[in-house]
């Protein structure tokens, strides 16, 4: 998904993959890489897929969503 803003996160959370391929945006990747860097965690594919599915951030985003 092309887009650098936070608005890309909600659609990714709603549909984290299309036809088995993960959906990513610049903002999602930046967030994932930043969090792993701060935690001192070595990035890997499994962690990325979990992050794309909203692990760690999805519930907080849903709480803040305007209804």
Buried (B, 14 or more C-beta within 10 A) or exposed (E): BEBEEEEBBEEBBEEBEEEEEBBBBEBBEEBBEEBBEEEEEEEEEEBBEBBBBBEEBBEEBEEEEEE
